[in-house]
Amino acid sequence: MNRIVTPGGTIGVLGSGQLGRMMALAARRMGYRVHTLSPGTDTPTGQVADVEIAAAYDDLDAIRTFARAVDVVTFEFENVSVDAADAAAEVVPVRPSGSALHITQQRAREKAFLADRGFPVPPFQRVRSLDELAVALGVIGLPAIVKTAAFGYDGKGQHRISTIEQAERTWALVGHQEAIVEQVVDFASEISVVAARGLDGAMVDYGAIENRHVNHILDLSVAPARVPEPVAANAAVLARRILEELSYIGVLCVEFFVTKDHGLLVNEIAPRPHNSGHLTIEACATSQFEQQVRAVCGLALGSTAQPRPAAMVNLLGDVWRNGEPDWDAALSIPGAALHLYGKGAPRAGRKMGHITVVAGTAEEAAERALEARAVL
């Protein structure tokens, strides 16, 4: 269904976290109504949506009822079942499609999809038993990373294995479920490319964004990435190729390892707006969230022009460990923009918000963003 949903229409969002919240804010500014469905209530998305439905993602009757009240359905995160996507698609367009979701929500399928089409990925093996894990470690070599095939983000379900004796314990840690074994990459840096493809096949991207992780959780993003221009350009080309291969409609992020010889390896695909793209709200002519609205509604994609460098730091629950953060001090940093997600109790490692700074250089933006967080 190639139906265009014009402003005044209603967007249905499966999922209700901070990504849905920021997309809903962009959508409502453009004149759309937003409905969200998730098992929770008073959620980050629900707080700013027109309608919040509390239902399980495997309640297909609830999904169909939800879809009847909207004009298009999209996803706020990738761990919604394909059955739910298919149930919604019986009623209204679902963008991106359930088939794209099916590939990108499961690491083994995603890696096979990329490798089969010639995209550069780290050497990997798919395993379904302890015996297969032992064989895979012999092929890949040690040390290696064992990752659960399903339900992994922010480092969840990932375990480094350094000796064959650790295999049995590692297999227990991944829950005796399908996994991939991946070669440890001695990378120079990590970058991502947030890109979008419209209903008409047009594509845009935000260029390479440089990322730093702490404990597998994104800590700092800087745009443009401080990598050689050919590396950034190649990353954008690969991201667009992935959009085409998936026949994807919407915003997608491709995460890359940059090797020490300036090569690129695709690490993961996120079929949605991405944490590293949050800085586009302040930095770019069209944010990744407005871009998602435009794409899934079938409108023309917006400009991704970025007049000045920007940096973003995540605010985890750890920031609250000594009480209420000093917001005044953080906002006294020139250019600091605060985003809080409306979540309840802060917990260590829980993403509660972010701060973005736009500045004259990437280095200055990064320094100010880190300073703004430090004074909290």
Buried (B, 14 or more C-beta within 10 A) or exposed (E): EEEEBEEEBBBBBBBBBBBBBBBBBBBBEBEBBBBBBBEEEEBBBBBBBBBBBBBEBEBBEBBBBBBEBBBBBBBBBBBBBBEBBBBBBEBBBBBBBBBBBBBBBBBBBBBBBBBEEEBBBBBBBBBEEBEBBBBBBEEBEBEBBBBBBBBBBBBEBBBEBEEEEBBEEBBEBBEEEBBBBBBBBEBBBBBBBBBBBBBEEEBBBBBBBBBEEEEEBBBBBBBBBBBEEEBBEBBBEBBBBBBEBBEBBBBBBBBBBBBEEEBBBBBBBBBBBBBBBBBBBBBBEBBBBBBBBBBBBBBEBBEBEBEBBBBBBBBBBEBBEEEEBEBEBBEEBEBBBBBBBBBEEBEEBBBBBBBBBBBEEBEBBBBBBBBBBEBB
